[in-house]
Structure formats: C-alpha cells, structure tokens
Amino acid sequence: MSVGEFCNREVVITEKTTGIVKVAQLMRQHHVGDVIVVDSESDPPRPIGIITDRDLVVELIACEVALDGLTAGDVMSFDLITAREHDGIWDTIQHMRSGGVRRVPVVNDDGGLEGILTVDDLLDLLAEELAALAKVPDREKKCEEEKR
C-alpha cells in the first residue's frame, strides 16, 4: 500500500507571513494539530514547513514568548520530512521514526502538496489490519468445518 492511497487529502495550509495567533485559530477551527506552511508562489503549493500544536505550547507558551508579531515563518520547522505519494507505508514509518516526527506532508513527484499522513492515521490502519488478521483462525476453522 502506498502513502498516496492512505493519506488525508484535506490539509490545513498557511503562508510564512501568517501571524502565529491566526495559525492557532486555524488549528482550532479545523480541529487539527498541525498546519502546513507552503510556498505561496508555487502552483500547486509546495510545503516548506510545519507548525504543530506542540510547537505552540512547548516552544512558545511554556517559554513565555510574546506572540505579538510572530509569524508562521518564525516558528515553523524547517527540516521538513516529506513522503511521496508512491512511497510505501512501511518505508514512511521508518522515516517518521528516524526523524522523530508524527506527521509528514505527502507530495507528488513535482513536490506539490497532496496530503498529510499522521501517526494517528497509521495507528488506525494498523488496527484495522490486525483486526482482520485476528479473524483468520476463525475463518480457517469455518472453512475446515464446511469441507467435512
């Protein structure tokens, strides 16, 4: 299974110039824990950074940083780990683990933003697959009984 088959295509985006309070409001409005910062001059938009709810709390609020005048470009993570649509789920999990990230923007071959893949999405997928796998012994038993 590829990342493109499973990623969430509804991504909340913003530009580097957006105020950080507006970024937090976008997260609240859309019920998400991240906003992807995009290059506003590219078409389709290309991801250049990410801001998470954790960034806001741990890096700004907990450090008592004044939010006035801060923009997305001031706060975003610059070392963005992305996945391509055709990348495999398992390889992407390895990249996420080695990079210590819970969310990866998904891009097309031209670098344009196509979606986002999160640890929560992956946990849902794995839970479904494990539940299906757990049913195999029962199905095997049923098939054996039908042959008798």
Phi, psi and omega in degrees: 000137180263159179302321181297332179286338190243341186293159176277124183273352179264102185243134176273125183236162175206175178254165181300332185276354181292134178297148186293329176294320176298322177300314178298321178295323177298317179300315180294314182300320184260002179056049179234163180255010180204157173226131178271129177269127185242158172284113186288348182264356180261150179225112003288165181302140177251131179290134178237350180189174178216145174235129180248163176300326177296319177303315182297316183284307187285318186271333184250297186295313181296332179267006178055041177282133177292128185276340180301128176085349178284140178242169177303321180296334178283333191251335189299152173283127183271329180277075186278124174266125179239166173234147175271152183307323184271358178296148178283152179302313185295318178296321180294320176301317179298318179294320179296316181295314182293329178272351181065037181243147181262349184219137175227128172294144178253129184239160175274184183294341178266003180087004179284144182292128179242335183178193177216145177237129182240163176302320179299319177299316181293321177297320176299314180299312182294323178297317178297317181293319178294322178297319178294319179295324180295338180276350183301312181301320178296318179295320178298317180298316180298318179296320178296319180293325179292333180284340183285000000 
